[in-house]
Amino acid sequence: MKRMILWTVTGGTLLAVPCRAGDWPQWCGNDARNAVSDETRLPTQFIPNGSVADSAVAVPATAEPTHLKWKLRLNTHAYGGPVVANGKIFIGINDRNQGGAVMGLEEATGRALWKLTIPRMVTEWKEFNYDDMSLGVCSTPTVADRRVYVVTNRDEMLCLDPEGRLHGAEPDVVRNIAGSDQPPMTTDSNAVGIVWRFDMITEKDVAAWPQDAADCSVIVHRDQVFVSPSNGVDKSHKNVPHPDAPSLIVLDKNTGRLIARDFEQVGHRMLHGEWSSPALGEVNGKTLVFYGGGDGVCYAFDAVPAPPASAGTSGILKCVWRFDVNAVAGRIGDYKNNVTGPSEIIATPVFYHNRVYVGVGQDPRHGQGRGALACIDATGTGDITTKGVVWVNTDIDRSLTTVAIKDGILYTADFSGRIFALDADTGRELWRHETDGPIWSSPLVADGKVYVGTDSGELWTFAAAKELKILGRTKLDSPISTSPIVANGVLYVMTQRWLYAAASGADSR
């Protein structure tokens, strides 16, 4: 079996930690955030039958294989999509009694190994409207060096030990700190251990004011964790209480110590909130971190922070270039209740062949509206809004979707429910397909297929080709808000209430 190498530091020495090549350890599977896999023999569709249960259940035997390996009952909301690493699956969900939860599952069977419950953010702060909808953990976890990194529904950055108790912890008790104003929580002897915790609301050098949800899926690069604190507006949806809060911070992956932050002051141009996740790529020998801002601007930062300007302050994330997607698309004007006005970036930028691809969108509760998808030359410096544009497609409406690119074809979707294939070099439309529900999900490309989920609970499967060809359509139980993934020959689809594991020929018989 081919093996990938992850690097960890022990006693100042770099050690190689093997990771199975078929794993999917983070959002989109890789640092470039291009959700493309070399896996083969994947099912085109599957039969999602079986009775409701509180744990993974087998599927009744039928005359033909159902292609369903197992299914796991979740809760009422699920936005922190699945990742797979080292024989385990990690997901973020909500908990109707507590607030949010991170779960660890056995990859082969879907059996729940542990569940870390995180209470809702309860505060008396005036005009604070965070987690009002009890969405739970909306961050897709990241696994690196056998640690799990995830942003909670309390806007905390957690580093977890997925194997069980921390060394030295009291027998059968792990103190899972849920927040400065909450008592420690205890779980059973199989509980996950918290290695470190960084509160992005209460830490004075960050002091974020999140809006609705914190859903950043982090990048772990060498000894650094890149994460957005999800700063935003208050209940007025106009005022930004903390405009000087950073959009992107860097933490030490071993200790959780704040290393650096950006100083682009996006909060002074904030439209609504910041819900994008960082991507990473190497341009002209320099590693850059790409981030979609709440002002509709895509930023590229040097992955190596500059030293602090003075003692006692954090380091500086240096901006290499910035690109205003709204400006190049002509989306200028009033933000609120204007279907043609500017939008923030919710999707994750994708790095591909020295270019960055990203679109703009809005909170789904704002409905449909005009959007734009831009292809950016990532080799420039400074304000590259004009000189860095390769192409921009304004036929695509507001979008939450992170694009996927394979063999020069870009696949994406918009909130209006349309799925597109574009020429990645020119932006020219190759085909489109209209579904019967909004789309929050992002495409997965694998085995010559494109998988996309919809808010109406359907998984669409297309041929990964220049011509439109529908291969399958699987009707599931509830909306699909996360994106399909594939790991070690298994396709995973997470709806609001179930996690499905499908494989070619699979049948519980």
Summary of the structure (lengths in Angstrom):
residues: 509
radius of gyration: 21.4
end to end distance: 28.2
largest distance: 71.0
contacts: 1888
relative contact order: 0.14
helix: 3%
strand: 40%
